[in-house]
Amino acid sequence: MRKLTALASGLLFSFGLIISDMVNPARVIAFLDVTGDWDPTLGFVMGGAITAASIAWMIAKPRKSAYFGGAIPPMPSQPVDRKLVSGSAIFGIGWGLVGLCPGPAIVALSFGKWEIAVFIIAMMAGMALYNFGLIKLPYLSRKLTKA
């Protein structure tokens, strides 16, 4: 039942990305272009996602286990440090340059465009290089504030 729920959740998320047009790099870039021809529609998508996640956390908070078994993970409480801010900045720059992030890119891959495949290959190569230690980002390990 857990795998079926995961599949249904993934399909629902994928359809949401398609319906909201987050799989369209031009739409995303227009949203990020606040000084040009700005398109605010993805702001509503993000607002809806934040609202849904907030409601889900409120429902899950008093529960000890998930509906289909297993522990409910605690709410994230990671401190804001240099690693988080730097990683967010790198993600944002990449998102702004190409108009894609990992989730929508994987869904957009189903449209058969070669540009999306190139993005996914480059993304996976970057992840692999970092995981194998071939890319070093030492500045990511220091805290923003000194203890």
C-alpha positions, 0 to 999 in steps of 0.5 A: 500500500505504501508503494501504491501511495507513493506512486499516486503521490508522484503522479499527482505531483507530476500532473500538478507540475504540468497543469501549473506549467512549471515544466515550461522553462519560458514560464519559469524565466518569465516569473523570475524576470521581475524587471521585464515582462514579469509573469506572477502566475507561478507565485500562486503555484508556490503559495498553493504548495506552501498552504497545502504543506502547512495544512499537512504538517498541522494534520500530521503533527499530533500523529505518532505514525503515518496512515500507511505505517512508518514514523512521521519524520520531524519538521526540518529544523536545520539552522540557516548556515553558509551551506544552506544559503550557498546551496540555495543560491546555486540552485536559484542561479541554475533555476534562473539560467535555464528555467528548470529544477530537478522535479519539473525537469524529470516530468518534462523529460516525458515530452521528448525534448532533447534540451531537457535530456541534456539538462538532466544529464548535466545535472546528474553529472554534477551530482556525481562529480560532487558525490565522488569528491571531484568537485570541492566546495569548501566554503559550503562547510563554514557557518554564516555566523561564528560561534 
